[in-house]
Amino acid sequence: MSEKKSKYDLEERTARFGEDVIRFCKKIPSGEITSPIINQLIRSSISIGANYSEADDAESKKDFKHKIGICKKESRETKHHLRMIVAAVPGISREAMILWQEAKELNLIFNAINNKLKEN
């Protein structure tokens, strides 16, 4: 799959994002402070793709909108957890910023989809 095509394939993009976050989290030293943040970061980041897949197979417009809303919330939550993990482990800020930027872009995409649904 070409890079350009995968950038616009949200199912692939959200799955790849979750995989990237998992790989990132494996590099973070586990401890009393980092372990709960890592857990939350993984949960919110992989939830984006899972909920997008469910939205793609939604049974109604209402169901689709609900799942897209969850994607929007989870991408925003992921940004928050990335910020917190950098506060706990400042040495990982460069890689975290790349993931934060992708979470931000996903959040903007899901916001746009959600806003478009409100118009209709």
C-alpha positions as CSV (number, residue, x, y, z in Angstrom):
1,M,0.0,0.0,0.0
2,S,1.4,3.4,-0.9
3,E,2.1,5.9,1.9
4,K,-0.3,8.4,0.3
5,K,-3.1,5.9,0.1
6,S,-2.6,4.6,3.6
7,K,-2.7,8.2,5.0
8,Y,-6.3,8.5,3.7
9,D,-7.3,5.0,4.7
10,L,-8.5,5.7,8.2
11,E,-8.9,2.1,9.2
12,E,-5.2,1.4,8.3
13,R,-4.1,4.8,9.7
14,T,-5.7,4.3,13.1
15,A,-4.4,0.7,13.3
16,R,-0.9,1.8,12.5
17,F,-1.2,4.6,15.1
18,G,-2.1,2.1,17.8
19,E,0.8,-0.2,16.8
20,D,3.2,2.8,16.9
21,V,2.0,3.7,20.4
22,I,2.5,0.1,21.5
23,R,6.1,0.1,20.2
24,F,6.7,3.5,21.9
25,C,5.3,2.3,25.2
26,K,7.6,-0.8,25.2
27,K,10.6,1.6,25.3
28,I,9.3,3.4,28.4
29,P,10.7,2.3,31.7
30,S,7.9,0.8,33.8
31,G,7.5,2.2,37.3
32,E,4.9,3.4,39.8
33,I,4.2,6.6,37.9
34,T,4.7,5.4,34.3
35,S,2.8,2.1,34.4
36,P,-0.7,3.6,34.9
37,I,0.0,6.2,32.2
38,I,1.3,3.6,29.8
39,N,-1.8,1.5,30.4
40,Q,-4.1,4.4,29.7
41,L,-2.1,5.6,26.7
42,I,-2.3,2.1,25.1
43,R,-6.0,1.8,25.9
44,S,-7.0,5.2,24.4
45,S,-4.8,4.9,21.3
46,I,-5.9,1.5,20.3
47,S,-9.5,2.4,21.0
48,I,-9.4,4.9,18.2
49,G,-9.0,2.2,15.6
50,A,-11.3,-0.2,17.2
51,N,-14.1,2.4,17.4
52,Y,-13.5,3.5,13.8
53,S,-13.8,-0.1,12.6
54,E,-17.1,-0.3,14.5
55,A,-18.2,3.0,13.0
56,D,-17.4,1.7,9.5
57,D,-19.8,-1.2,10.2
58,A,-22.4,0.9,12.0
59,E,-26.0,-0.2,11.8
60,S,-27.4,3.3,11.7
61,K,-26.4,6.9,11.3
62,K,-26.9,7.4,15.0
63,D,-24.6,4.4,15.7
64,F,-22.0,5.8,13.3
65,K,-22.1,9.2,14.9
66,H,-21.7,7.7,18.4
67,K,-18.6,5.7,17.4
68,I,-17.1,8.7,15.6
69,G,-17.6,10.7,18.8
70,I,-15.8,8.1,20.7
71,C,-12.9,8.2,18.2
72,K,-12.8,12.0,18.7
73,K,-12.7,11.6,22.5
74,E,-10.1,8.8,22.5
75,S,-7.7,10.7,20.2
76,R,-7.9,13.8,22.5
77,E,-7.4,11.6,25.5
78,T,-4.3,10.0,23.8
79,K,-2.8,13.5,23.4
80,H,-3.3,14.1,27.1
81,H,-1.6,10.8,28.1
82,L,1.3,11.5,25.7
83,R,1.8,14.9,27.5
84,M,1.7,13.2,30.9
85,I,4.2,10.4,29.9
86,V,6.7,13.2,28.7
87,A,6.3,14.9,32.1
88,A,7.2,11.6,33.7
89,V,10.0,10.7,31.3
90,P,11.3,13.9,29.6
91,G,13.9,12.0,27.5
92,I,11.2,10.6,25.3
93,S,9.7,13.9,24.2
94,R,10.9,13.8,20.6
95,E,9.2,10.5,19.8
96,A,6.2,11.4,21.9
97,M,5.7,14.6,19.9
98,I,5.5,12.7,16.6
99,L,2.8,10.5,18.1
100,W,1.1,13.6,19.7
101,Q,1.0,15.2,16.2
102,E,-0.7,12.1,14.7
103,A,-3.2,12.0,17.6
104,K,-3.9,15.7,16.9
105,E,-4.5,15.1,13.2
106,L,-6.8,12.1,13.9
107,N,-8.7,14.3,16.4
108,L,-9.1,17.0,13.8
109,I,-10.3,14.4,11.2
110,F,-12.9,13.0,13.6
111,N,-14.0,16.5,14.6
112,A,-14.5,17.3,11.0
113,I,-16.5,14.1,10.4
114,N,-18.6,14.8,13.5
115,N,-19.3,18.4,12.5
116,K,-20.3,17.3,9.0
117,L,-22.8,14.8,10.6
118,K,-24.3,17.7,12.6
119,E,-24.9,19.6,9.4
120,N,-26.9,16.8,7.8
